[in-house]
Amino acid sequence: MKAAVLAAGLGTRLKPLTDICPKPLLPVLNRPLLGVVLAQLEAAGCFQVAVNTHHLADRVHDFLRGEPWSFRLSVSHEPEILGTGGGLRQLGEVLREGPFLAINADILTDLDLAQVYRGHRTGAVSTLVLHDCPAYNNVWVAGGRVVSIGAPYENYENYENYGKPLAYTGVQVVDQKMLAYIPPEGSSNLVQAWREAMAAGERLAYLTVSGHFWQDLGTPESYLAAHRRLLAGASPRLAGYFPGLTDPLIGPGARIGAGAQFGGGVCLGSNVVVGERAALKNTVMWDRAAISPGVELEDCIVASGVQVKDSARGLVLVP
């Protein structure tokens, strides 16, 4: 089993956090998100993984070099970002023969990735993993294949008879022939490539999943939601990647002042300082952050090294 991890995105919706930390390295329960994804691929039996990079690439490269992965790891650096299409094409060229699993590096899921890979439909250019997620439902299916993405398929009358649309999970199995529908050079969009493949008569297959954990981490709100859900025990399977999971989750070397209160959904990185009588709820503090005595934080993300002296709600606090 081979896999591609799409990790080159700019993380625009997560600014200003991604001005100081590449999106794939955002800490989730004190572990870099990319590290969790790669550990899942390792557990699924991958023997080769390719990762693309662009924004703050040196930091991602340093992280990848610092971990003893059991699979063969290739890095596909993009000096000019290639988009979802161009990035996938370049990763596919690195992986060469045969189908490969592709996963976006800004999602967290407990899907059985080995089972997903085995579910690839023979003869299809790709098999998209779909689920019912109302906020993102824009993939229409009929007759055992995807027929439209983003809008109902014009050639199907009474498309409502085919059921409501589903959402793409950010996980797929890609056949090498899919790469022929992606421009050979420059930036391109994967959705457009899927549409061109369908227009050419290719089968874009799908696999529907349910009963799993899935969380997009593309915004500060969804980033906090991932912590809140995982700390509440929403995914026992993912909990195995975060030993000692408790709420609050307190990193090594953290110091908690007398009378500090935690209202749920709280994650503290290493060497964090929480002052006396401070109160935290639905808040993530990165390594070496500190809050003064009596300060109250709710729905906040505090980046590494920030010292918070005033109470806040719904803020992203960076140096």
SEMI-280502 format. One record per residue (C-alpha): residue in three letters; x, y, z. Coordinates in steps of 0.001 Angstrom, whole numbers, padded with zeros to 6 digits, always signed. Last residue first. Layout:
BEGIN
alaXYZ
...
END
This chain:
BEGIN
pro+003258+036788+019241
val-000068+035072+018477
leu-003480+035078+020183
val-006451+033678+018283
leu-009557+035081+019937
gly-013040+033760+020721
arg-013161+035092+024275
ala-010541+037084+026111
ser-009293+037974+029595
asp-006196+040137+029771
lys-002545+039374+030565
val-001835+036629+028048
gln+001833+035821+027499
val+002461+034254+024085
gly+005418+031891+023784
ser+003711+029365+021543
ala+000283+030337+020232
val-002836+030807+022364
ile-006043+029548+020785
cys-009241+030813+022395
asp-012834+029630+022812
glu-012870+030863+026415
leu-010075+032521+028369
glu-010340+034043+031867
val-007361+035789+033494
gly-007205+035725+037310
pro-003452+035211+037472
ser-001612+035779+034186
ile-001672+033427+031251
ala+001388+031714+029772
ala+002410+030060+026509
arg+005524+027882+026536
asp+004075+025220+024243
trp+000661+025880+022697
met-002452+026779+024653
val-005775+025407+023455
thr-009067+026739+024836
asn-012569+025322+025170
lys-012734+026731+028709
leu-009980+028227+030844
ala-010105+030044+034181
ala-007200+031681+036005
arg-007375+031642+039814
glu-003559+031441+040090
gly-001668+031702+036830
val-001470+029050+034142
val+002069+028515+032827
val+002690+026280+029829
asn+005935+024302+029842
ser+004608+021721+027369
gly+001260+022342+025760
leu-002065+022815+027534
cys-005305+021439+026110
val-008716+022461+027430
gly-012067+021246+026069
gly-013747+021429+029473
gly-014308+024170+032055
phe-010892+024288+033694
gln-010311+026279+036895
ala-007116+027622+038437
gly-007362+027886+042252
ala-003656+027467+042884
gly-001488+027975+039820
ile-000863+025297+037215
arg+002657+024765+035912
ala+003244+022805+032704
gly+006494+020830+032525
pro+005041+018039+030435
gly+001732+018812+028731
ile-001615+018958+030494
leu-004726+017598+028792
pro-007689+019029+030663
asp-009495+016817+029951
thr-007595+013526+029768
leu-005735+011563+027088
gly-002794+009705+028582
pro-001499+008485+025245
phe-002660+010406+022146
tyr-002473+008105+019111
gly-004586+005494+020892
ala-007280+008119+021413
leu-007894+007959+017669
arg-009722+004638+018043
pro-011644+005803+021091
ser-013049+008628+018968
ala-015571+011032+020521
gly-013978+010770+023964
ala-014776+014276+025236
leu-011135+015295+024759
leu-011455+014238+021129
arg-014565+016335+020585
arg-013232+019479+022265
his-009860+019207+020562
ala-011379+018772+017107
ala-013860+021583+017807
leu-010994+023928+018653
tyr-009460+023333+015239
ser-012905+023638+013667
glu-013335+027115+015147
pro-009799+028197+014255
thr-010456+027162+010647
gly-009241+024365+008346
leu-009174+021534+010855
asp-011846+019352+009227
gln-013112+016699+011595
trp-014139+013113+011007
phe-014960+010328+013450
his-016681+007281+011996
gly-020201+005827+012061
ser-020628+006202+008313
val-018764+005496+005079
thr-019737+005616+001406
leu-017193+004470-001164
tyr-017138+006238-004493
ala-016266+005681-008129
leu-015229+008176-010775
arg-015822+006104-013889
glu-014323+007599-017012
gly-016589+008757-019803
ala-014475+011695-020947
ala-016836+014080-019152
met-016189+012135-015939
ala-012430+012571-016338
glu-012873+016264-017080
arg-014998+016706-013968
trp-012443+014926-011799
ala-009717+017169-013212
gln-011795+020250-012431
val-012207+019043-008852
leu-008450+018520-008615
asn-007631+022136-009415
ser-004462+023066-011249
ser-001114+024798-010739
gly+001600+024386-013315
glu+002650+021572-015597
pro+001342+018210-016813
pro-002326+019293-016622
ile-004371+016747-014607
tyr-006582+014370-016585
ala-003714+011957-017310
leu-003099+011681-013554
met-006335+009721-013175
lys-004687+006895-015128
gln-002454+006215-012116
asp-005455+005123-010082
val-006220+007167-007002
val-007774+005949-003752
gln-009505+008755-001906
val-009607+010603+001414
gly-010540+014279+001833
thr-013917+013248+003237
tyr-015909+014268+000169
ala-019462+015145+001151
leu-022721+013534+000049
pro-025603+014722-002087
lys-029201+013802-001311
gly-030810+010855-002971
tyr-030830+009652-006564
asn-034472+010527-007041
glu-033526+014144-006370
tyr-031853+014121-009764
asn-035245+014432-011374
glu-033608+014606-014787
tyr-030012+013505-014958
asn-027959+015107-017694
glu-027438+018294-015703
tyr-025697+016552-012804
pro-026683+018436-009667
ala-024086+021016-008528
gly-020713+021099-006752
ile-019448+017731-007888
ser-021376+015666-010386
val-021993+012095-011506
val-020017+010088-008957
arg-020497+006417-009700
gly-022561+003395-008735
gly-025591+004335-010811
ala-025987+007756-009264
val-023884+010039-007083
trp-023884+013764-006392
val-021076+015374-004397
asn-021922+018696-002727
asn-022508+017876+000951
tyr-020016+020036+002885
ala-022029+021546+005753
pro-024427+018590+005658
cys-021785+015924+006382
asp-023042+012605+005001
his-020014+010620+003935
leu-017862+010056+000879
val-014569+008274+000207
leu-013686+008950-003413
thr-012569+006034-005593
ser-010381+007202-008438
val-009903+006559-012156
ala-012205+003550-011776
gly-011315+000241-013410
thr-011376-001747-010181
arg-013232+000045-007426
his-010959+000823-004474
gly-012349-000791-001311
arg-009015-002363-000380
tyr-007588+001125+000092
val-010493+002109+002333
gln-009959-001034+004399
ala-006312-000099+004897
leu-007361+003422+005833
asp-009728+002305+008594
leu-011349+005695+009151
asp-010450+007416+012414
thr-010422+010907+010942
leu-008523+014168+011289
ile-008422+016520+008346
asp-005911+019144+007228
ala-003317+016777+005743
asn-005564+015690+002886
ile-005354+011986+002118
ala-004419+010046-001012
leu-004279+006237-001164
phe-002378+004823-004092
pro-003148+002838-007224
gly-000362+001181-009182
glu+002939+002258-010632
arg+004741+005502-009794
leu+004754+006877-006233
val+006750+009960-007240
glu+004574+010527-010296
gly+001496+010272-008087
leu+002909+012932-005777
gln+003426+015263-008737
arg-000102+014698-010003
leu-001596+015183-006540
gly+000148+018533-006157
gly-000893+019642-009611
gly-004532+018910-008870
thr-004859+020260-005335
gly-002835+023351-006163
leu+000670+023447-007595
ile+002310+025892-005169
glu+005447+027396-006634
pro+008603+026078-004977
glu+006685+022790-004594
his+008597+020163-002591
ser+007749+016509-003122
val+009100+014637-000101
ser+009538+010875-000246
leu+009304+008513+002720
arg+009972+004787+002623
phe+007939+003277+005447
ser+009013+002477+009026
trp+009207+006153+009991
pro+011929+007201+012422
glu+010956+010893+012922
gly+013330+013850+012761
arg+013601+014022+008998
leu+009860+014589+008660
phe+009904+017376+011234
asp+012832+019132+009599
his+011124+018905+006203
val+007946+020441+007634
arg+009940+023310+009130
asp+011794+023868+005877
ala+008494+023944+003971
leu+007136+027071+005605
his+004430+026933+002897
his+005276+024491+000109
thr+005304+020768+000879
asn+004150+017516-000710
val+004283+014199+001146
ala+004971+010787-000421
val+004486+007549+001502
gln+005834+004071+000751
phe+005427+000811+002696
cys+001978+001592+004042
gly+000633-000997+006462
ala-002399+000752+007927
ala-000484+001426+011154
glu+002106+003406+009169
leu-000657+005349+007437
gln-002147+006172+010834
ala+001258+007259+012134
leu+001607+009492+009077
val-001727+011190+009794
val-000862+011686+013478
gly+002550+013131+012656
leu+000977+015484+010131
leu-001274+016848+012886
pro+001709+017649+015100
arg+001100+016266+018626
asn+000143+018371+021657
leu-003548+017405+021537
val-003471+018543+017929
pro-000426+020691+017278
leu-000452+022476+013932
leu+002365+020899+011930
pro+000399+020271+008729
lys-000795+023920+008751
pro+002684+025401+008715
cys+003332+027410+011912
ile+004059+031131+012326
asp+001922+032717+009608
thr-000265+029639+009859
leu-001617+030782+013218
pro-002528+034219+011820
lys-004224+032859+009762
leu-006166+029619+009858
arg-008354+030369+006842
thr-005238+030877+004718
gly-003751+027486+005531
leu-001214+027785+002718
gly-001630+024228+001512
ala+001335+021969+000792
ala+000304+018958+002892
leu-001435+016588+000484
val-000340+013193+001803
ala+000163+010480-000799
ala-000035+006795+000047
lys+001297+003416-001032
met+000000+000000+000000
END
